[in-house]
Amino acid sequence: MRFPHCLKAAPAMTDDSFNEQQAAVLIDATERMIEIWSRLPPEKQAALLARFGSEENALAALVTTQLVAPDK
């Protein structure tokens, strides 16, 4: 088998996958990224859309970036 890791079932998400604090951090980061997105000039939005394919993917990339390297 060439890619056996692909055959493993992903762990099921449960309602308690995130605790309250983790959920609050994610929601806060998402709200900030949506605000930032709405203030971006059309050229920057177009560049992000070209790179990530959709507004949802671009926002996900912005949120991920914020969670990995938050403002100092």
PyMOL Python script that loads the backbone (N, CA, C, O; Angstrom):
from pymol import cmd

cmd.read_pdbstr("""\
ATOM      1  N   MET A   1       0.829  -1.171   0.000  1.00  0.00           N
ATOM      2  CA  MET A   1       0.000   0.000   0.000  1.00  0.00           C
ATOM      3  C   MET A   1       0.880   1.244   0.000  1.00  0.00           C
ATOM      4  O   MET A   1       1.820   1.352   0.788  1.00  0.00           O
ATOM      5  N   ARG A   2       0.578   2.152  -0.862  1.00  0.00           N
ATOM      6  CA  ARG A   2       1.438   3.310  -1.032  1.00  0.00           C
ATOM      7  C   ARG A   2       1.240   4.388   0.036  1.00  0.00           C
ATOM      8  O   ARG A   2       2.212   4.982   0.504  1.00  0.00           O
ATOM      9  N   PHE A   3      -0.012   4.642   0.421  1.00  0.00           N
ATOM     10  CA  PHE A   3      -0.311   5.683   1.403  1.00  0.00           C
ATOM     11  C   PHE A   3      -1.179   5.119   2.529  1.00  0.00           C
ATOM     12  O   PHE A   3      -2.348   5.489   2.640  1.00  0.00           O
ATOM     13  N   PRO A   4      -0.644   4.252   3.347  1.00  0.00           N
ATOM     14  CA  PRO A   4      -1.481   3.647   4.390  1.00  0.00           C
ATOM     15  C   PRO A   4      -2.012   4.640   5.410  1.00  0.00           C
ATOM     16  O   PRO A   4      -3.057   4.404   6.016  1.00  0.00           O
ATOM     17  N   HIS A   5      -1.303   5.758   5.611  1.00  0.00           N
ATOM     18  CA  HIS A   5      -1.784   6.742   6.573  1.00  0.00           C
ATOM     19  C   HIS A   5      -3.116   7.335   6.145  1.00  0.00           C
ATOM     20  O   HIS A   5      -3.874   7.820   6.984  1.00  0.00           O
ATOM     21  N   CYS A   6      -3.410   7.303   4.853  1.00  0.00           N
ATOM     22  CA  CYS A   6      -4.667   7.852   4.357  1.00  0.00           C
ATOM     23  C   CYS A   6      -5.848   6.958   4.705  1.00  0.00           C
ATOM     24  O   CYS A   6      -6.995   7.401   4.652  1.00  0.00           O
ATOM     25  N   LEU A   7      -5.587   5.724   5.055  1.00  0.00           N
ATOM     26  CA  LEU A   7      -6.656   4.789   5.343  1.00  0.00           C
ATOM     27  C   LEU A   7      -7.105   4.844   6.798  1.00  0.00           C
ATOM     28  O   LEU A   7      -8.158   4.310   7.144  1.00  0.00           O
ATOM     29  N   LYS A   8      -6.324   5.478   7.636  1.00  0.00           N
ATOM     30  CA  LYS A   8      -6.693   5.583   9.046  1.00  0.00           C
ATOM     31  C   LYS A   8      -7.819   6.597   9.201  1.00  0.00           C
ATOM     32  O   LYS A   8      -7.785   7.686   8.628  1.00  0.00           O
ATOM     33  N   ALA A   9      -8.799   6.218   9.979  1.00  0.00           N
ATOM     34  CA  ALA A   9      -9.912   7.132  10.218  1.00  0.00           C
ATOM     35  C   ALA A   9      -9.444   8.284  11.098  1.00  0.00           C
ATOM     36  O   ALA A   9      -8.704   8.087  12.061  1.00  0.00           O
ATOM     37  N   ALA A  10      -9.880   9.467  10.755  1.00  0.00           N
ATOM     38  CA  ALA A  10      -9.553  10.639  11.573  1.00  0.00           C
ATOM     39  C   ALA A  10     -10.315  10.534  12.886  1.00  0.00           C
ATOM     40  O   ALA A  10     -11.445  10.046  12.913  1.00  0.00           O
ATOM     41  N   PRO A  11      -9.705  10.988  13.973  1.00  0.00           N
ATOM     42  CA  PRO A  11     -10.426  10.943  15.244  1.00  0.00           C
ATOM     43  C   PRO A  11     -11.681  11.801  15.170  1.00  0.00           C
ATOM     44  O   PRO A  11     -11.668  12.895  14.606  1.00  0.00           O
ATOM     45  N   ALA A  12     -12.743  11.301  15.735  1.00  0.00           N
ATOM     46  CA  ALA A  12     -14.017  12.028  15.703  1.00  0.00           C
ATOM     47  C   ALA A  12     -13.931  13.239  16.618  1.00  0.00           C
ATOM     48  O   ALA A  12     -13.407  13.165  17.729  1.00  0.00           O
ATOM     49  N   MET A  13     -14.463  14.364  16.122  1.00  0.00           N
ATOM     50  CA  MET A  13     -14.522  15.552  16.969  1.00  0.00           C
ATOM     51  C   MET A  13     -15.714  15.394  17.902  1.00  0.00           C
ATOM     52  O   MET A  13     -16.775  14.918  17.500  1.00  0.00           O
ATOM     53  N   THR A  14     -15.531  15.784  19.103  1.00  0.00           N
ATOM     54  CA  THR A  14     -16.609  15.732  20.078  1.00  0.00           C
ATOM     55  C   THR A  14     -16.923  17.148  20.521  1.00  0.00           C
ATOM     56  O   THR A  14     -16.192  18.093  20.223  1.00  0.00           O
ATOM     57  N   ASP A  15     -18.009  17.268  21.226  1.00  0.00           N
ATOM     58  CA  ASP A  15     -18.413  18.600  21.695  1.00  0.00           C
ATOM     59  C   ASP A  15     -17.384  19.222  22.617  1.00  0.00           C
ATOM     60  O   ASP A  15     -17.334  20.445  22.750  1.00  0.00           O
ATOM     61  N   ASP A  16     -16.555  18.396  23.263  1.00  0.00           N
ATOM     62  CA  ASP A  16     -15.570  18.936  24.191  1.00  0.00           C
ATOM     63  C   ASP A  16     -14.177  18.998  23.561  1.00  0.00           C
ATOM     64  O   ASP A  16     -13.175  18.993  24.277  1.00  0.00           O
ATOM     65  N   SER A  17     -14.104  19.058  22.214  1.00  0.00           N
ATOM     66  CA  SER A  17     -12.815  19.143  21.542  1.00  0.00           C
ATOM     67  C   SER A  17     -12.068  20.416  21.919  1.00  0.00           C
ATOM     68  O   SER A  17     -10.840  20.412  22.004  1.00  0.00           O
ATOM     69  N   PHE A  18     -12.792  21.494  22.142  1.00  0.00           N
ATOM     70  CA  PHE A  18     -12.207  22.754  22.579  1.00  0.00           C
ATOM     71  C   PHE A  18     -12.743  23.068  23.959  1.00  0.00           C
ATOM     72  O   PHE A  18     -13.931  22.893  24.229  1.00  0.00           O
ATOM     73  N   ASN A  19     -11.859  23.535  24.834  1.00  0.00           N
ATOM     74  CA  ASN A  19     -12.391  24.025  26.096  1.00  0.00           C
ATOM     75  C   ASN A  19     -12.838  25.468  25.885  1.00  0.00           C
ATOM     76  O   ASN A  19     -12.617  26.044  24.820  1.00  0.00           O
ATOM     77  N   GLU A  20     -13.459  26.037  26.890  1.00  0.00           N
ATOM     78  CA  GLU A  20     -14.008  27.395  26.746  1.00  0.00           C
ATOM     79  C   GLU A  20     -12.934  28.419  26.388  1.00  0.00           C
ATOM     80  O   GLU A  20     -13.167  29.288  25.547  1.00  0.00           O
ATOM     81  N   GLN A  21     -11.782  28.329  27.005  1.00  0.00           N
ATOM     82  CA  GLN A  21     -10.716  29.297  26.740  1.00  0.00           C
ATOM     83  C   GLN A  21     -10.208  29.159  25.308  1.00  0.00           C
ATOM     84  O   GLN A  21     -10.004  30.168  24.633  1.00  0.00           O
ATOM     85  N   GLN A  22      -9.999  27.934  24.832  1.00  0.00           N
ATOM     86  CA  GLN A  22      -9.536  27.722  23.464  1.00  0.00           C
ATOM     87  C   GLN A  22     -10.564  28.244  22.468  1.00  0.00           C
ATOM     88  O   GLN A  22     -10.204  28.877  21.475  1.00  0.00           O
ATOM     89  N   ALA A  23     -11.829  27.985  22.727  1.00  0.00           N
ATOM     90  CA  ALA A  23     -12.890  28.468  21.842  1.00  0.00           C
ATOM     91  C   ALA A  23     -12.905  29.992  21.813  1.00  0.00           C
ATOM     92  O   ALA A  23     -13.065  30.588  20.748  1.00  0.00           O
ATOM     93  N   ALA A  24     -12.740  30.628  22.971  1.00  0.00           N
ATOM     94  CA  ALA A  24     -12.738  32.087  23.033  1.00  0.00           C
ATOM     95  C   ALA A  24     -11.569  32.668  22.245  1.00  0.00           C
ATOM     96  O   ALA A  24     -11.730  33.678  21.560  1.00  0.00           O
ATOM     97  N   VAL A  25     -10.392  32.044  22.333  1.00  0.00           N
ATOM     98  CA  VAL A  25      -9.221  32.509  21.584  1.00  0.00           C
ATOM     99  C   VAL A  25      -9.486  32.386  20.092  1.00  0.00           C
ATOM    100  O   VAL A  25      -9.180  33.303  19.330  1.00  0.00           O
ATOM    101  N   LEU A  26     -10.047  31.271  19.672  1.00  0.00           N
ATOM    102  CA  LEU A  26     -10.327  31.060  18.256  1.00  0.00           C
ATOM    103  C   LEU A  26     -11.364  32.047  17.737  1.00  0.00           C
ATOM    104  O   LEU A  26     -11.202  32.611  16.655  1.00  0.00           O
ATOM    105  N   ILE A  27     -12.418  32.253  18.498  1.00  0.00           N
ATOM    106  CA  ILE A  27     -13.461  33.205  18.094  1.00  0.00           C
ATOM    107  C   ILE A  27     -12.895  34.618  18.019  1.00  0.00           C
ATOM    108  O   ILE A  27     -13.182  35.348  17.071  1.00  0.00           O
ATOM    109  N   ASP A  28     -12.101  35.009  19.003  1.00  0.00           N
ATOM    110  CA  ASP A  28     -11.493  36.344  19.002  1.00  0.00           C
ATOM    111  C   ASP A  28     -10.589  36.531  17.796  1.00  0.00           C
ATOM    112  O   ASP A  28     -10.650  37.561  17.124  1.00  0.00           O
ATOM    113  N   ALA A  29      -9.754  35.545  17.520  1.00  0.00           N
ATOM    114  CA  ALA A  29      -8.850  35.644  16.366  1.00  0.00           C
ATOM    115  C   ALA A  29      -9.640  35.727  15.070  1.00  0.00           C
ATOM    116  O   ALA A  29      -9.290  36.494  14.172  1.00  0.00           O
ATOM    117  N   THR A  30     -10.700  34.945  14.970  1.00  0.00           N
ATOM    118  CA  THR A  30     -11.525  34.953  13.759  1.00  0.00           C
ATOM    119  C   THR A  30     -12.205  36.299  13.576  1.00  0.00           C
ATOM    120  O   THR A  30     -12.233  36.830  12.466  1.00  0.00           O
ATOM    121  N   GLU A  31     -12.751  36.855  14.641  1.00  0.00           N
ATOM    122  CA  GLU A  31     -13.407  38.166  14.541  1.00  0.00           C
ATOM    123  C   GLU A  31     -12.412  39.242  14.108  1.00  0.00           C
ATOM    124  O   GLU A  31     -12.737  40.105  13.293  1.00  0.00           O
ATOM    125  N   ARG A  32     -11.192  39.186  14.661  1.00  0.00           N
ATOM    126  CA  ARG A  32     -10.176  40.170  14.278  1.00  0.00           C
ATOM    127  C   ARG A  32      -9.786  40.019  12.813  1.00  0.00           C
ATOM    128  O   ARG A  32      -9.597  41.014  12.114  1.00  0.00           O
ATOM    129  N   MET A  33      -9.665  38.781  12.346  1.00  0.00           N
ATOM    130  CA  MET A  33      -9.274  38.569  10.959  1.00  0.00           C
ATOM    131  C   MET A  33     -10.378  39.004   9.998  1.00  0.00           C
ATOM    132  O   MET A  33     -10.084  39.524   8.922  1.00  0.00           O
ATOM    133  N   ILE A  34     -11.636  38.800  10.367  1.00  0.00           N
ATOM    134  CA  ILE A  34     -12.742  39.279   9.524  1.00  0.00           C
ATOM    135  C   ILE A  34     -12.713  40.799   9.462  1.00  0.00           C
ATOM    136  O   ILE A  34     -12.931  41.385   8.402  1.00  0.00           O
ATOM    137  N   GLU A  35     -12.445  41.434  10.594  1.00  0.00           N
ATOM    138  CA  GLU A  35     -12.338  42.897  10.620  1.00  0.00           C
ATOM    139  C   GLU A  35     -11.181  43.361   9.738  1.00  0.00           C
ATOM    140  O   GLU A  35     -11.324  44.302   8.956  1.00  0.00           O
ATOM    141  N   ILE A  36     -10.040  42.697   9.870  1.00  0.00           N
ATOM    142  CA  ILE A  36      -8.877  43.045   9.041  1.00  0.00           C
ATOM    143  C   ILE A  36      -9.198  42.840   7.572  1.00  0.00           C
ATOM    144  O   ILE A  36      -8.869  43.686   6.741  1.00  0.00           O
ATOM    145  N   TRP A  37      -9.841  41.723   7.244  1.00  0.00           N
ATOM    146  CA  TRP A  37     -10.205  41.434   5.845  1.00  0.00           C
ATOM    147  C   TRP A  37     -11.064  42.563   5.280  1.00  0.00           C
ATOM    148  O   TRP A  37     -10.847  43.010   4.154  1.00  0.00           O
ATOM    149  N   SER A  38     -12.034  43.020   6.062  1.00  0.00           N
ATOM    150  CA  SER A  38     -12.950  44.048   5.555  1.00  0.00           C
ATOM    151  C   SER A  38     -12.237  45.384   5.335  1.00  0.00           C
ATOM    152  O   SER A  38     -12.706  46.215   4.558  1.00  0.00           O
ATOM    153  N   ARG A  39     -11.109  45.593   6.014  1.00  0.00           N
ATOM    154  CA  ARG A  39     -10.350  46.839   5.840  1.00  0.00           C
ATOM    155  C   ARG A  39      -9.249  46.730   4.790  1.00  0.00           C
ATOM    156  O   ARG A  39      -8.632  47.735   4.440  1.00  0.00           O
ATOM    157  N   LEU A  40      -8.995  45.526   4.285  1.00  0.00           N
ATOM    158  CA  LEU A  40      -7.947  45.369   3.275  1.00  0.00           C
ATOM    159  C   LEU A  40      -8.358  46.052   1.976  1.00  0.00           C
ATOM    160  O   LEU A  40      -9.531  46.027   1.603  1.00  0.00           O
ATOM    161  N   PRO A  41      -7.403  46.658   1.293  1.00  0.00           N
ATOM    162  CA  PRO A  41      -7.730  47.227  -0.019  1.00  0.00           C
ATOM    163  C   PRO A  41      -8.074  46.093  -0.995  1.00  0.00           C
ATOM    164  O   PRO A  41      -7.622  44.961  -0.825  1.00  0.00           O
ATOM    165  N   PRO A  42      -8.866  46.406  -1.999  1.00  0.00           N
ATOM    166  CA  PRO A  42      -9.273  45.381  -2.964  1.00  0.00           C
ATOM    167  C   PRO A  42      -8.091  44.630  -3.589  1.00  0.00           C
ATOM    168  O   PRO A  42      -8.199  43.439  -3.880  1.00  0.00           O
ATOM    169  N   GLU A  43      -6.967  45.321  -3.796  1.00  0.00           N
ATOM    170  CA  GLU A  43      -5.798  44.668  -4.403  1.00  0.00           C
ATOM    171  C   GLU A  43      -5.254  43.564  -3.495  1.00  0.00           C
ATOM    172  O   GLU A  43      -4.890  42.486  -3.964  1.00  0.00           O
ATOM    173  N   LYS A  44      -5.204  43.844  -2.189  1.00  0.00           N
ATOM    174  CA  LYS A  44      -4.700  42.853  -1.236  1.00  0.00           C
ATOM    175  C   LYS A  44      -5.679  41.680  -1.121  1.00  0.00           C
ATOM    176  O   LYS A  44      -5.260  40.524  -1.059  1.00  0.00           O
ATOM    177  N   GLN A  45      -6.970  41.975  -1.092  1.00  0.00           N
ATOM    178  CA  GLN A  45      -7.969  40.903  -1.075  1.00  0.00           C
ATOM    179  C   GLN A  45      -7.824  40.027  -2.314  1.00  0.00           C
ATOM    180  O   GLN A  45      -7.871  38.800  -2.226  1.00  0.00           O
ATOM    181  N   ALA A  46      -7.647  40.664  -3.467  1.00  0.00           N
ATOM    182  CA  ALA A  46      -7.496  39.910  -4.717  1.00  0.00           C
ATOM    183  C   ALA A  46      -6.254  39.023  -4.678  1.00  0.00           C
ATOM    184  O   ALA A  46      -6.282  37.886  -5.148  1.00  0.00           O
ATOM    185  N   ALA A  47      -5.162  39.550  -4.115  1.00  0.00           N
ATOM    186  CA  ALA A  47      -3.930  38.755  -4.016  1.00  0.00           C
ATOM    187  C   ALA A  47      -4.138  37.545  -3.103  1.00  0.00           C
ATOM    188  O   ALA A  47      -3.694  36.441  -3.419  1.00  0.00           O
ATOM    189  N   LEU A  48      -4.815  37.756  -1.972  1.00  0.00           N
ATOM    190  CA  LEU A  48      -5.089  36.645  -1.058  1.00  0.00           C
ATOM    191  C   LEU A  48      -6.037  35.628  -1.692  1.00  0.00           C
ATOM    192  O   LEU A  48      -5.861  34.421  -1.529  1.00  0.00           O
ATOM    193  N   LEU A  49      -7.037  36.121  -2.412  1.00  0.00           N
ATOM    194  CA  LEU A  49      -7.964  35.209  -3.096  1.00  0.00           C
ATOM    195  C   LEU A  49      -7.239  34.396  -4.161  1.00  0.00           C
ATOM    196  O   LEU A  49      -7.494  33.202  -4.321  1.00  0.00           O
ATOM    197  N   ALA A  50      -6.337  35.044  -4.887  1.00  0.00           N
ATOM    198  CA  ALA A  50      -5.572  34.328  -5.911  1.00  0.00           C
ATOM    199  C   ALA A  50      -4.697  33.253  -5.280  1.00  0.00           C
ATOM    200  O   ALA A  50      -4.534  32.168  -5.839  1.00  0.00           O
ATOM    201  N   ARG A  51      -4.142  33.556  -4.128  1.00  0.00           N
ATOM    202  CA  ARG A  51      -3.256  32.593  -3.468  1.00  0.00           C
ATOM    203  C   ARG A  51      -4.019  31.451  -2.814  1.00  0.00           C
ATOM    204  O   ARG A  51      -3.600  30.297  -2.902  1.00  0.00           O
ATOM    205  N   PHE A  52      -5.141  31.760  -2.155  1.00  0.00           N
ATOM    206  CA  PHE A  52      -5.841  30.760  -1.353  1.00  0.00           C
ATOM    207  C   PHE A  52      -7.136  30.244  -1.980  1.00  0.00           C
ATOM    208  O   PHE A  52      -7.726  29.297  -1.460  1.00  0.00           O
ATOM    209  N   GLY A  53      -7.590  30.837  -3.074  1.00  0.00           N
ATOM    210  CA  GLY A  53      -8.713  30.279  -3.822  1.00  0.00           C
ATOM    211  C   GLY A  53     -10.100  30.719  -3.401  1.00  0.00           C
ATOM    212  O   GLY A  53     -11.017  30.714  -4.222  1.00  0.00           O
ATOM    213  N   SER A  54     -10.281  31.097  -2.149  1.00  0.00           N
ATOM    214  CA  SER A  54     -11.594  31.560  -1.701  1.00  0.00           C
ATOM    215  C   SER A  54     -11.408  32.460  -0.481  1.00  0.00           C
ATOM    216  O   SER A  54     -10.367  32.439   0.175  1.00  0.00           O
ATOM    217  N   GLU A  55     -12.438  33.244  -0.198  1.00  0.00           N
ATOM    218  CA  GLU A  55     -12.379  34.120   0.975  1.00  0.00           C
ATOM    219  C   GLU A  55     -12.270  33.273   2.247  1.00  0.00           C
ATOM    220  O   GLU A  55     -11.547  33.634   3.175  1.00  0.00           O
ATOM    221  N   GLU A  56     -12.985  32.156   2.288  1.00  0.00           N
ATOM    222  CA  GLU A  56     -12.930  31.280   3.461  1.00  0.00           C
ATOM    223  C   GLU A  56     -11.507  30.767   3.689  1.00  0.00           C
ATOM    224  O   GLU A  56     -11.022  30.763   4.821  1.00  0.00           O
ATOM    225  N   ASN A  57     -10.839  30.336   2.621  1.00  0.00           N
ATOM    226  CA  ASN A  57      -9.466  29.838   2.759  1.00  0.00           C
ATOM    227  C   ASN A  57      -8.508  30.953   3.146  1.00  0.00           C
ATOM    228  O   ASN A  57      -7.597  30.744   3.948  1.00  0.00           O
ATOM    229  N   ALA A  58      -8.711  32.134   2.579  1.00  0.00           N
ATOM    230  CA  ALA A  58      -7.854  33.269   2.926  1.00  0.00           C
ATOM    231  C   ALA A  58      -8.031  33.646   4.391  1.00  0.00           C
ATOM    232  O   ALA A  58      -7.053  33.910   5.091  1.00  0.00           O
ATOM    233  N   LEU A  59      -9.286  33.672   4.860  1.00  0.00           N
ATOM    234  CA  LEU A  59      -9.540  33.967   6.270  1.00  0.00           C
ATOM    235  C   LEU A  59      -8.947  32.886   7.168  1.00  0.00           C
ATOM    236  O   LEU A  59      -8.381  33.189   8.219  1.00  0.00           O
ATOM    237  N   ALA A  60      -9.073  31.645   6.760  1.00  0.00           N
ATOM    238  CA  ALA A  60      -8.488  30.550   7.550  1.00  0.00           C
ATOM    239  C   ALA A  60      -6.977  30.719   7.648  1.00  0.00           C
ATOM    240  O   ALA A  60      -6.390  30.484   8.704  1.00  0.00           O
ATOM    241  N   ALA A  61      -6.349  31.125   6.551  1.00  0.00           N
ATOM    242  CA  ALA A  61      -4.901  31.348   6.586  1.00  0.00           C
ATOM    243  C   ALA A  61      -4.556  32.505   7.515  1.00  0.00           C
ATOM    244  O   ALA A  61      -3.584  32.430   8.266  1.00  0.00           O
ATOM    245  N   LEU A  62      -5.347  33.573   7.468  1.00  0.00           N
ATOM    246  CA  LEU A  62      -5.107  34.707   8.363  1.00  0.00           C
ATOM    247  C   LEU A  62      -5.285  34.307   9.823  1.00  0.00           C
ATOM    248  O   LEU A  62      -4.481  34.687  10.675  1.00  0.00           O
ATOM    249  N   VAL A  63      -6.331  33.542  10.115  1.00  0.00           N
ATOM    250  CA  VAL A  63      -6.592  33.100  11.486  1.00  0.00           C
ATOM    251  C   VAL A  63      -5.463  32.194  11.953  1.00  0.00           C
ATOM    252  O   VAL A  63      -4.966  32.347  13.069  1.00  0.00           O
ATOM    253  N   THR A  64      -5.055  31.255  11.111  1.00  0.00           N
ATOM    254  CA  THR A  64      -3.968  30.333  11.474  1.00  0.00           C
ATOM    255  C   THR A  64      -2.696  31.103  11.757  1.00  0.00           C
ATOM    256  O   THR A  64      -2.002  30.829  12.736  1.00  0.00           O
ATOM    257  N   THR A  65      -2.386  32.068  10.903  1.00  0.00           N
ATOM    258  CA  THR A  65      -1.200  32.890  11.111  1.00  0.00           C
ATOM    259  C   THR A  65      -1.276  33.607  12.441  1.00  0.00           C
ATOM    260  O   THR A  65      -0.285  33.682  13.167  1.00  0.00           O
ATOM    261  N   GLN A  66      -2.435  34.131  12.764  1.00  0.00           N
ATOM    262  CA  GLN A  66      -2.609  34.851  14.024  1.00  0.00           C
ATOM    263  C   GLN A  66      -2.453  33.914  15.214  1.00  0.00           C
ATOM    264  O   GLN A  66      -1.862  34.297  16.223  1.00  0.00           O
ATOM    265  N   LEU A  67      -2.968  32.703  15.114  1.00  0.00           N
ATOM    266  CA  LEU A  67      -2.873  31.754  16.235  1.00  0.00           C
ATOM    267  C   LEU A  67      -1.453  31.248  16.427  1.00  0.00           C
ATOM    268  O   LEU A  67      -1.022  31.008  17.555  1.00  0.00           O
ATOM    269  N   VAL A  68      -0.722  31.084  15.318  1.00  0.00           N
ATOM    270  CA  VAL A  68       0.644  30.571  15.386  1.00  0.00           C
ATOM    271  C   VAL A  68       1.614  31.652  15.827  1.00  0.00           C
ATOM    272  O   VAL A  68       2.533  31.383  16.601  1.00  0.00           O
ATOM    273  N   ALA A  69       1.419  32.875  15.341  1.00  0.00           N
ATOM    274  CA  ALA A  69       2.325  33.981  15.659  1.00  0.00           C
ATOM    275  C   ALA A  69       1.502  35.202  16.040  1.00  0.00           C
ATOM    276  O   ALA A  69       1.425  36.158  15.268  1.00  0.00           O
ATOM    277  N   PRO A  70       0.880  35.185  17.229  1.00  0.00           N
ATOM    278  CA  PRO A  70       0.039  36.313  17.635  1.00  0.00           C
ATOM    279  C   PRO A  70       0.835  37.608  17.788  1.00  0.00           C
ATOM    280  O   PRO A  70       2.057  37.600  17.932  1.00  0.00           O
ATOM    281  N   ASP A  71       0.114  38.698  17.752  1.00  0.00           N
ATOM    282  CA  ASP A  71       0.741  40.019  17.927  1.00  0.00           C
ATOM    283  C   ASP A  71       1.530  40.031  19.232  1.00  0.00           C
ATOM    284  O   ASP A  71       1.147  39.429  20.234  1.00  0.00           O
ATOM    285  N   LYS A  72       2.628  40.732  19.169  1.00  0.00           N
ATOM    286  CA  LYS A  72       3.476  40.806  20.365  1.00  0.00           C
ATOM    287  C   LYS A  72       3.095  41.993  21.210  1.00  0.00           C
ATOM    288  O   LYS A  72       3.697  42.222  22.259  1.00  0.00           O
TER     289      LYS A  72
END
""", "prot")
cmd.dss("prot")
cmd.show_as("cartoon", "prot")
cmd.util.cbc("prot")
cmd.orient("prot")
